[in-house]
Amino acid sequence: MSIEVRRTESHELRLAADTTRIALLFPPVDDTEWEKWSPGWEREHLSVSAWDGDRCVGHAGSFEFETLVPGGTWVPTSGVTRVGVLPTHTRRGALSRMMRLLLDEHRDEGKVIASLRASEAPIYGRFGFGLAGEAVSVAVEPRRTGPVRGAAPGSMRLLTKDELLAVTPTVYRRAQHRPGAIARSDFFWSRVLKSTIEGASAEFVAVHTSPDGVDDGYVLYSIAWEEQALADNMGTCTLIDLFGASPEVELALWDHMLRLSLIRTIQAENRPLDDLVRNAVPDRRGYQVRRRWDEQWVRLLRVQEALEARSFADGPSVTIAVDDPWYPDNCATFHIGAAGVRRIDEPADLHAPIAAISAAYFGSVSWRDLIVVGGVTGTTEAAARADVLFTCHPTTWSGTFF
């Protein structure tokens, strides 16, 4: 029997959820779990599933948000999530068809880029996604790292439960300055702050306020006491969010964290590659990178709109020919310079598949590196010009997993 790929009906969402969980090595949901997770599935903007008769054998979903691109513009984005195919039905084209239907619809709606967090790295390149931003997991020892140099002046306060949803989202938006940051919905915030609001664990939000009274950064963290017999017992801390409107504010937030009493280790699963605090403490070995990982994969759905939305640094222009086998109107040669972007009918300096220009779009992936590894064709001189135009600081980082 052939596999049917279509939109998921509302009454089929639990079947789709079970399929996705099994594909990702989790058991199906029970009634209690479904009551907890169903609101998220019901709020999903688009759910596409694959069916073998009346059996759901695959799923790919998405929701809508905006992504910050170099220069400060927020662009409409398709957030691809909950992707999986049952092991009995892999390699039969179901995933390709689901992804095509999903991206076609979002592109028709005007989404400029698609973004996802991948469970497996090799999968999404064939759909035009490129690795556009990485992150690190770290362990920090406060006894070795403090005090922090360069921290912004101001004060810190812990939010009460009643303040959490009123204050934190506003400060988060104010603090976004890195390419790849995403706008978080009200529903997302209700999930992020659920444990803090309920108070079931020792989880807190501390806000930094500037001398002129503006809340310009916050840190969300949890703490726990480690009790070991005949040991020097102390606590551990898990850093969940840390966002500041400027590097100096981020350092002030780190200074607060490193001064917490009785904490032996601070662990964070998602920090930027160029986390400034490493260079702002006396002993940088107290900030240990445990793992470097691929944080966000990006696909340009509308290439010209995406290029026009971001800014470029001063430097000699470059021409890039884009090849997109899915969307012919993305296949064009673009003249790119500090003054802007335009289509041209001339030979190109660089030839880039859609996955390559998607990887380089935020400015953290080098065009020269893409040439060296065979992802792009052209001269290293042209790649050097592209790197000057595209590269931006700080590096790409979202800090949000979905």
Buried (B, 14 or more C-beta within 10 A) or exposed (E): EEBEBEEBEEEBBBBBBBBBBBBEEEEBBEEEBBEEBBEBBEEBBBBBBBBBEEEBBBBBBBBBBBBBBBEEBBBBBBBBBBBBBBEEBBEBBBBEBBBBBBBEBBBEEEBBBBBBBBEEEEBBBEBBBBBBBBBBBBBBBBEBBBEBEBBBEBEBEEBEEEEBBEBBBEBBBBBBBBBBBBBBBEEBBEEBBEBBBEEEEBBBBBBBBBEEEEBBBBBBBBBEEEEEEEEEEBBBBBBBBBBBBBBBBBBBBBBBBBEBEEBBBBBBBBBBBBBBBBEBBEEEEBBBEEEEEEBBBBBBBBBBBBBBBBBBBEBEBBBBBBBBEBBEEBBBBBBBBEEEBEEEEEEBBBBBBBBBBBBBBBBBBBBBBBBEEEBBBBEEEBBBBBBBBBBBEBBBBBBBEB
